[in-house]
Amino acid sequence: MIYDEHFGSPQRRRVLTAAVLVIFGVLLLRLYQLQLLYHGELDKKSEENSVRALIREPIRGYMFDRNGELVVDVGPAYAITLIPFEFDKPGGGLLSSLLKMDSLTLEERIARGRIYSPFLPSRIKRDVDIRTLATIEEYLPILRGISYEIESKRVYPARAFATHLLGYRREISDAQLAQFSDYYRQGDLVGIAGLEARYEPYLRGEKGYEFVSVNARGQIIGSFEDGKRDVPAREGCDLLLNVDIGLQAFAESLMTRNAYTGAIVALDPSDGGILALVSKPDFDPSILSGVTPAELWSQLQSDTAKPLFNRATLTRYPPGSTFKMVLAAAALQEGIIDEQYRIRCTGAYRFGDRTFKDLHVHGSVNIIEAIQKSCNVFFYQLILKVGFEKWTECGRRFGFGRITGIDTGEETAGLIPSTAYYDSRYGKGKWTQGNLLSLAIGQGEVGVSPLQMARYAMALANGGTLHQPQAVRFIRNKRTNKLEEVSHDSSSVGIFPEVIALLREGMRRVVQEPGGTGGLARIPGTISAGKTGTAENPHGEDHAWYVGFAPFDNPKIAIAVMLENSGFGGSKAAPLAGLVMEKYLYGQLRRALPRPAPTKPDALKAITQAVR
């Protein structure tokens, strides 16, 4: 039979028929599952295929100074996004042309986006201008997966840079993204330094989501369900600072007009609030608020002046004679000497086979006069009476050798040497008492930051309390419109009030009395106190120091000024400190500014202007 000729025996025909029936049965069963059993799940997946969730970036929180002046603002910026799964590769040439991007760079960013998530928008170029954005919009019908989003960038309306205080933002790294992928996505900007980094969780806000309908080509055709499912973005919290931005700008200008390298830190003695924090050289933070040209970033990193380095908090300088009050406090606190104790200064002190010199012959001096005149000979002999361990202990009481806890983030603990440290460094029994004489005048291995020295001046100003330095006083939650006060730690240095009083009197005489080394810090109409320091620098000229506070009876400001390779503290650092304190106390100067030192060309400023 014909049938048998084509299909073989009846047995084979039955097997074939059974197989066909089984296949049809499986298909019918699967159809039943898809239509009835899995209808809800598949309907949801189908809806997801036609609905796209667009991330809406929140407005980042603002920053205001202690007087309500806006310090850090936000402005709009536009970023071009691409969904790797939807993008047609042949369109890469057109896209790179429209964006004026190198094709290899574009391909690399698309590849990174594909690795992160092929179905989510990935930023391929940010901070594009309106003209480029308009051009991209014209070509959207033929550029599948391409869109744009509005994000914010930082704007700095204030007169000051405050770069190392405020910090800046940069694109999130792969390592950060792996750690914080629950909130951030590729291309997000995050705080990298300063307050931007420390208060990132408060400043960033909460992302929103807008659901839109898209066609088969991935083009947006309208809102989904009239926006009922949209989640609005929530603005970040505002930071209300302790900083006086006018004072900050003034302190910066003093450093700039004299081309000084170094730092100025001013604190409120009553609570540790940071009134100003200057590190020079610095740079205009607005150059990092959008897209930073590669040549400029390379210049910032390679500049030998290190403008990215925060000299106010990360340095470890020898403090010079500004450290003499630590030794004086140890001697008075332990009852080793009193204010009647006197030493005769002949201009030098011989110890063993070495002669340790002084700048002047001071004659007979007590502890107050030794501070006033900065008599080295007095302190050379005093540290031998006090001993290493008591000196170290007193230094630690004033906060040296540990971090201050400043809320801008990075800082150094510095170094306050001890017997254990010397034994470790030189070997037990291999160092002598002669090593201590350098420590007596703030030389040798002791190392401090200008921030630590400002805190030290603050404790002497307020009677012995160490406050944690804080740039932020309040955080304003815009949802509740409530202010949350930022807490800070405080502790006592544990020095008797009568001892602090003697140290303060010595510091008052430094500025106010004849023979004092800090007369150039004097403020017209106000009694102030301070201490100068000139720290030897093995790598160049001496560093100039000044620490002090004003007014003497009711201190409103404590300050530390450190100028690298600038010479004597009394002639270089002291005048700047006096001007900054005067500006803060009166809002203006009651005298003319001194003539600035000759300046040298600023290569970084030149290249910044060129690329902008």
SEKOLLUM-200280 format. One record per residue (C-alpha): residue in three letters; x, y, z. Coordinates in steps of 0.25 Angstrom, whole numbers, padded with zeros to 4 digits, always signed. Example, Ala and Ser with C-alpha at 12.3 -4.5 7.8 and 13.67 -1.06 7.14 Angstrom:
// residues 2
ALA+0049-0018+0031;SER+0055-0004+0029;
This chain:
// residues 612
MET+0000+0000+0000;ILE+0004+0014-0002;TYR+0003+0017+0012;ASP+0012+0006+0016;GLU+0022+0010+0005;HIS+0023+0024+0012;PHE+0022+0021+0026;GLY+0026+0007+0028;SER+0019-0004+0036;PRO+0007-0001+0044;GLN+0015-0002+0057;ARG+0024+0010+0052;ARG+0011+0017+0048;ARG+0006+0016+0062;VAL+0019+0021+0069;LEU+0019+0033+0060;THR+0004+0036+0063;ALA+0007+0035+0078;ALA+0019+0044+0077;VAL+0011+0055+0069;LEU+0000+0054+0080;VAL+0010+0055+0091;ILE+0016+0068+0084;PHE+0002+0074+0082;GLY-0002+0070+0097;VAL+0011+0078+0102;LEU+0008+0090+0094;LEU-0007+0090+0099;LEU-0002+0089+0113;ARG+0008+0100+0112;LEU-0002+0109+0105;TYR-0012+0106+0117;GLN-0001+0110+0127;LEU+0003+0122+0119;GLN-0012+0127+0118;LEU-0018+0123+0131;LEU-0007+0119+0142;TYR+0004+0129+0139;HIS-0005+0140+0133;GLY-0002+0150+0144;GLU+0013+0148+0145;LEU+0014+0149+0129;ASP+0005+0161+0129;LYS+0014+0168+0139;LYS+0026+0164+0130;SER+0019+0169+0118;GLU+0016+0182+0125;GLU+0031+0184+0129;ASN+0035+0182+0114;SER+0026+0194+0110;VAL+0029+0203+0123;ARG+0042+0209+0126;ALA+0046+0215+0140;LEU+0054+0228+0138;ILE+0062+0231+0150;ARG+0060+0246+0154;GLU+0072+0251+0162;PRO+0069+0259+0175;ILE+0074+0273+0177;ARG+0086+0273+0186;GLY+0086+0280+0199;TYR+0091+0294+0200;MET+0101+0300+0210;PHE+0100+0313+0217;ASP+0110+0320+0226;ARG+0107+0325+0241;ASN+0101+0338+0236;GLY+0091+0331+0226;GLU+0100+0334+0213;LEU+0099+0324+0202;VAL+0112+0317+0201;VAL+0109+0305+0192;ASP+0098+0306+0182;VAL+0093+0296+0171;GLY+0090+0298+0157;PRO+0084+0289+0145;ALA+0093+0281+0137;TYR+0089+0271+0126;ALA+0095+0257+0124;ILE+0093+0248+0111;THR+0089+0234+0115;LEU+0089+0221+0108;ILE+0082+0207+0110;PRO+0092+0197+0105;PHE+0082+0186+0102;GLU+0074+0196+0093;PHE+0085+0203+0086;ASP+0088+0200+0072;LYS+0103+0198+0070;PRO+0103+0204+0056;GLY+0098+0217+0062;GLY+0111+0219+0070;GLY+0117+0227+0059;LEU+0106+0237+0058;LEU+0105+0238+0073;SER+0120+0240+0075;SER+0120+0251+0064;LEU+0108+0258+0071;LEU+0115+0258+0085;LYS+0128+0261+0079;MET+0134+0248+0086;ASP+0145+0239+0082;SER+0138+0226+0077;LEU+0147+0217+0086;THR+0143+0225+0098;LEU+0129+0224+0095;GLU+0130+0209+0092;GLU+0137+0208+0106;ARG+0126+0215+0113;ILE+0116+0206+0106;ALA+0123+0194+0110;ARG+0124+0198+0125;GLY+0109+0201+0125;ARG+0107+0187+0119;ILE+0115+0181+0130;TYR+0108+0189+0141;SER+0094+0187+0135;PRO+0090+0185+0120;PHE+0075+0190+0124;LEU+0078+0202+0132;PRO+0082+0216+0126;SER+0097+0219+0127;ARG+0102+0233+0126;ILE+0112+0234+0114;LYS+0114+0249+0114;ARG+0110+0259+0125;ASP+0109+0274+0126;VAL+0106+0275+0111;ASP+0101+0289+0106;ILE+0087+0293+0102;ARG+0091+0293+0087;THR+0097+0279+0088;LEU+0085+0274+0095;ALA+0075+0280+0085;THR+0083+0273+0074;ILE+0082+0260+0081;GLU+0067+0261+0082;GLU+0066+0263+0067;TYR+0072+0250+0065;LEU+0065+0242+0076;PRO+0056+0235+0066;ILE+0068+0228+0060;LEU+0076+0226+0072;ARG+0070+0215+0080;GLY+0073+0215+0095;ILE+0078+0229+0096;SER+0072+0239+0105;TYR+0076+0250+0115;GLU+0074+0254+0129;ILE+0075+0266+0137;GLU+0085+0266+0149;SER+0091+0276+0158;LYS+0104+0282+0159;ARG+0111+0291+0169;VAL+0111+0306+0168;TYR+0119+0314+0177;PRO+0113+0328+0179;ALA+0122+0332+0191;ARG+0135+0340+0190;ALA+0143+0329+0196;PHE+0148+0316+0190;ALA+0149+0309+0204;THR+0153+0297+0195;HIS+0159+0288+0206;LEU+0147+0291+0215;LEU+0135+0289+0206;GLY+0142+0278+0198;TYR+0137+0274+0184;ARG+0130+0263+0176;ARG+0135+0253+0166;GLU+0129+0241+0158;ILE+0127+0229+0167;SER+0138+0219+0166;ASP+0136+0204+0162;ALA+0140+0200+0177;GLN+0130+0210+0183;LEU+0120+0205+0173;ALA+0122+0191+0178;GLN+0120+0195+0192;PHE+0108+0205+0191;SER+0101+0199+0179;ASP+0088+0199+0187;TYR+0087+0214+0184;TYR+0097+0218+0174;ARG+0099+0215+0159;GLN+0110+0216+0149;GLY+0113+0231+0146;ASP+0107+0236+0159;LEU+0115+0248+0166;VAL+0119+0246+0180;GLY+0126+0254+0191;ILE+0141+0252+0190;ALA+0147+0261+0201;GLY+0143+0271+0211;LEU+0128+0273+0215;GLU+0123+0268+0202;ALA+0129+0254+0206;ARG+0126+0254+0221;TYR+0112+0258+0219;GLU+0109+0251+0206;PRO+0097+0243+0212;TYR+0090+0256+0217;LEU+0093+0264+0204;ARG+0090+0254+0193;GLY+0075+0253+0196;GLU+0066+0242+0191;LYS+0065+0238+0176;GLY+0051+0238+0169;TYR+0045+0230+0158;GLU+0037+0234+0146;PHE+0030+0223+0139;VAL+0028+0225+0124;SER+0022+0216+0113;VAL+0031+0213+0101;ASN+0029+0207+0088;ALA+0036+0195+0081;ARG+0048+0204+0078;GLY+0050+0208+0092;GLN+0044+0222+0089;ILE+0036+0229+0100;ILE+0022+0231+0096;GLY+0016+0237+0108;SER+0014+0236+0123;PHE+0010+0222+0129;GLU-0003+0222+0136;ASP-0003+0238+0137;GLY+0008+0237+0147;LYS+0001+0230+0158;ARG+0013+0221+0160;ASP+0023+0232+0160;VAL+0032+0234+0172;PRO+0036+0248+0174;ALA+0051+0251+0177;ARG+0054+0257+0191;GLU+0063+0268+0192;GLY+0076+0266+0201;CYS+0078+0273+0214;ASP+0084+0286+0216;LEU+0096+0289+0224;LEU+0097+0301+0233;LEU+0111+0304+0236;ASN+0119+0310+0247;VAL+0128+0316+0236;ASP+0128+0331+0234;ILE+0130+0331+0219;GLY+0134+0346+0219;LEU+0145+0343+0229;GLN+0149+0331+0220;ALA+0150+0340+0208;PHE+0158+0350+0215;ALA+0168+0340+0221;GLU+0169+0334+0207;SER+0172+0348+0201;LEU+0183+0350+0211;MET+0190+0337+0208;THR+0188+0340+0193;ARG+0193+0354+0192;ASN+0206+0350+0199;ALA+0207+0337+0191;TYR+0209+0329+0204;THR+0208+0314+0205;GLY+0202+0309+0218;ALA+0189+0310+0226;ILE+0181+0318+0235;VAL+0170+0312+0244;ALA+0161+0320+0253;LEU+0152+0314+0263;ASP+0141+0319+0273;PRO+0146+0316+0287;SER+0132+0314+0293;ASP+0129+0302+0285;GLY+0140+0298+0275;GLY+0132+0304+0263;ILE+0141+0306+0251;LEU+0141+0320+0247;ALA+0151+0319+0235;LEU+0160+0308+0230;VAL+0170+0312+0219;SER+0180+0303+0212;LYS+0189+0310+0201;PRO+0191+0308+0190;ASP+0177+0303+0187;PHE+0168+0304+0174;ASP+0154+0308+0170;PRO+0145+0297+0173;SER+0136+0301+0162;ILE+0145+0295+0152;LEU+0142+0281+0158;SER+0127+0283+0158;GLY+0124+0279+0144;VAL+0133+0271+0134;THR+0148+0274+0138;PRO+0157+0275+0126;ALA+0168+0264+0127;GLU+0179+0274+0125;LEU+0174+0282+0137;TRP+0172+0270+0146;SER+0186+0265+0142;GLN+0191+0279+0146;LEU+0185+0279+0159;GLN+0191+0265+0162;SER+0205+0268+0157;ASP+0206+0282+0162;THR+0218+0283+0171;ALA+0211+0293+0180;LYS+0201+0282+0183;PRO+0188+0290+0183;LEU+0180+0277+0186;PHE+0187+0275+0199;ASN+0180+0280+0211;ARG+0191+0287+0219;ALA+0182+0291+0230;THR+0179+0277+0235;LEU+0188+0267+0228;THR+0202+0273+0231;ARG+0212+0270+0242;TYR+0220+0282+0245;PRO+0230+0285+0256;PRO+0222+0296+0264;GLY+0234+0303+0269;SER+0233+0313+0281;THR+0218+0312+0280;PHE+0219+0299+0288;LYS+0226+0305+0300;MET+0213+0306+0308;VAL+0212+0291+0308;LEU+0225+0290+0316;ALA+0221+0302+0324;ALA+0208+0295+0328;ALA+0214+0282+0331;ALA+0224+0289+0341;LEU+0214+0298+0348;GLN+0203+0287+0348;GLU+0213+0277+0355;GLY+0218+0288+0365;ILE+0232+0287+0359;ILE+0233+0302+0358;ASP+0224+0314+0362;GLU+0223+0328+0356;GLN+0235+0332+0365;TYR+0245+0322+0360;ARG+0255+0329+0351;ILE+0266+0325+0342;ARG+0277+0335+0337;CYS+0278+0335+0322;THR+0292+0338+0316;GLY+0288+0335+0301;ALA+0293+0321+0301;TYR+0292+0308+0309;ARG+0303+0297+0309;PHE+0299+0283+0311;GLY+0310+0272+0310;ASP+0319+0276+0298;ARG+0308+0284+0291;THR+0304+0299+0292;PHE+0289+0302+0290;LYS+0287+0316+0286;ASP+0276+0326+0289;LEU+0273+0338+0280;HIS+0276+0348+0291;VAL+0281+0350+0305;HIS+0269+0352+0313;GLY+0275+0352+0327;SER+0267+0347+0339;VAL+0253+0343+0335;ASN+0242+0335+0341;ILE+0232+0326+0334;ILE+0223+0338+0330;GLU+0234+0346+0324;ALA+0240+0334+0318;ILE+0227+0332+0310;GLN+0227+0347+0307;LYS+0241+0348+0302;SER+0241+0334+0296;CYS+0254+0330+0304;ASN+0260+0317+0299;VAL+0270+0316+0310;PHE+0259+0316+0321;PHE+0252+0304+0314;TYR+0264+0297+0311;GLN+0267+0296+0326;LEU+0252+0294+0330;ILE+0250+0281+0322;LEU+0262+0275+0329;LYS+0254+0278+0342;VAL+0241+0273+0337;GLY+0245+0260+0330;PHE+0241+0254+0317;GLU+0229+0246+0322;LYS+0222+0258+0328;TRP+0225+0267+0316;THR+0219+0256+0307;GLU+0207+0254+0316;CYS+0204+0269+0316;GLY+0205+0270+0301;ARG+0194+0259+0300;ARG+0185+0266+0310;PHE+0185+0277+0300;GLY+0181+0268+0289;PHE+0194+0265+0282;GLY+0197+0252+0276;ARG+0183+0249+0273;ILE+0173+0253+0263;THR+0163+0265+0267;GLY+0151+0258+0260;ILE+0148+0270+0251;ASP+0136+0267+0242;THR+0143+0270+0229;GLY+0149+0257+0230;GLU+0164+0254+0227;GLU+0174+0259+0237;THR+0187+0254+0243;ALA+0189+0250+0258;GLY+0203+0257+0257;LEU+0214+0252+0267;ILE+0217+0255+0282;PRO+0229+0247+0285;SER+0231+0238+0297;THR+0241+0230+0304;ALA+0235+0217+0297;TYR+0236+0224+0284;TYR+0251+0228+0285;ASP+0254+0214+0290;SER+0247+0209+0278;ARG+0254+0218+0268;TYR+0268+0220+0274;GLY+0269+0207+0283;LYS+0268+0206+0298;GLY+0280+0214+0304;LYS+0284+0220+0291;TRP+0278+0233+0293;THR+0282+0244+0303;GLN+0275+0255+0311;GLY+0281+0264+0300;ASN+0270+0260+0291;LEU+0260+0266+0300;LEU+0265+0280+0299;SER+0260+0281+0284;LEU+0247+0277+0289;ALA+0246+0288+0299;ILE+0245+0298+0288;GLY+0236+0291+0279;GLN+0247+0284+0270;GLY+0252+0270+0268;GLU+0242+0259+0265;VAL+0229+0267+0270;GLY+0220+0269+0259;VAL+0206+0276+0259;SER+0196+0281+0249;PRO+0191+0296+0249;LEU+0177+0290+0253;GLN+0183+0284+0265;MET+0190+0297+0268;ALA+0177+0305+0267;ARG+0170+0295+0276;TYR+0182+0297+0286;ALA+0180+0312+0285;MET+0165+0310+0288;ALA+0167+0302+0300;LEU+0177+0313+0306;ALA+0166+0323+0302;ASN+0154+0317+0309;GLY+0161+0312+0321;GLY+0164+0298+0318;THR+0153+0291+0310;LEU+0156+0284+0297;HIS+0144+0284+0287;GLN+0143+0275+0275;PRO+0145+0285+0263;GLN+0132+0285+0255;ALA+0129+0292+0242;VAL+0114+0288+0242;ARG+0105+0293+0253;PHE+0092+0289+0248;ILE+0086+0280+0238;ARG+0073+0284+0232;ASN+0063+0273+0228;LYS+0054+0279+0217;ARG+0043+0269+0218;THR+0041+0272+0233;ASN+0047+0286+0232;LYS+0054+0283+0245;LEU+0068+0286+0249;GLU+0076+0275+0255;GLU+0088+0280+0263;VAL+0101+0273+0260;SER+0107+0268+0273;HIS+0122+0269+0277;ASP+0131+0264+0288;SER+0137+0273+0298;SER+0147+0269+0309;SER+0156+0277+0319;VAL+0171+0277+0318;GLY+0171+0275+0333;ILE+0181+0287+0336;PHE+0178+0295+0348;PRO+0171+0309+0346;GLU+0182+0316+0352;VAL+0192+0310+0343;ILE+0184+0313+0331;ALA+0183+0328+0336;LEU+0199+0329+0337;LEU+0200+0323+0323;ARG+0190+0333+0318;GLU+0197+0345+0325;GLY+0210+0341+0318;MET+0203+0341+0304;ARG+0196+0354+0307;ARG+0210+0360+0309;VAL+0215+0354+0296;VAL+0205+0363+0289;GLN+0203+0375+0298;GLU+0216+0378+0306;PRO+0229+0383+0301;GLY+0239+0372+0299;GLY+0228+0362+0294;THR+0231+0355+0281;GLY+0216+0357+0276;GLY+0214+0372+0275;LEU+0211+0371+0261;ALA+0198+0363+0264;ARG+0193+0375+0272;ILE+0178+0379+0269;PRO+0175+0394+0271;GLY+0165+0396+0282;THR+0166+0381+0287;ILE+0175+0373+0296;SER+0179+0360+0291;ALA+0188+0349+0294;GLY+0197+0340+0286;LYS+0211+0333+0284;THR+0220+0333+0272;GLY+0229+0322+0267;THR+0240+0320+0257;ALA+0242+0306+0254;GLU+0255+0301+0247;ASN+0252+0294+0234;PRO+0263+0284+0229;HIS+0258+0285+0215;GLY+0258+0301+0214;GLU+0255+0314+0220;ASP+0249+0314+0234;HIS+0234+0312+0236;ALA+0226+0324+0243;TRP+0216+0321+0253;TYR+0206+0329+0262;VAL+0195+0324+0271;GLY+0186+0333+0279;PHE+0172+0338+0283;ALA+0164+0351+0285;PRO+0159+0358+0293;PHE+0167+0354+0305;ASP+0156+0355+0315;ASN+0145+0349+0307;PRO+0151+0341+0295;LYS+0142+0340+0282;ILE+0153+0335+0273;ALA+0165+0326+0274;ILE+0175+0325+0263;ALA+0187+0317+0257;VAL+0195+0323+0246;MET+0206+0314+0239;LEU+0214+0320+0227;GLU+0224+0310+0221;ASN+0238+0315+0218;SER+0234+0329+0222;GLY+0244+0333+0233;PHE+0241+0338+0247;GLY+0227+0336+0253;GLY+0227+0350+0259;SER+0229+0357+0246;LYS+0221+0348+0237;ALA+0210+0340+0243;ALA+0207+0349+0255;PRO+0202+0361+0246;LEU+0193+0352+0238;ALA+0187+0346+0251;GLY+0184+0360+0256;LEU+0177+0364+0243;VAL+0168+0352+0243;MET+0164+0354+0257;GLU+0161+0368+0255;LYS+0153+0366+0243;TYR+0144+0356+0251;LEU+0142+0364+0263;TYR+0139+0377+0256;GLY+0134+0373+0242;GLN+0145+0382+0236;LEU+0159+0386+0238;ARG+0162+0399+0246;ARG+0175+0401+0238;ALA+0181+0399+0224;LEU+0186+0386+0220;PRO+0201+0384+0220;ARG+0208+0384+0206;PRO+0208+0370+0200;ALA+0220+0362+0197;PRO+0225+0361+0183;THR+0217+0350+0176;LYS+0221+0339+0166;PRO+0213+0335+0154;ASP+0202+0325+0157;ALA+0203+0314+0147;LEU+0191+0307+0152;LYS+0182+0319+0151;ALA+0187+0321+0137;ILE+0183+0308+0132;THR+0170+0308+0139;GLN+0167+0321+0132;ALA+0171+0315+0119;VAL+0163+0303+0119;ARG+0151+0310+0124;
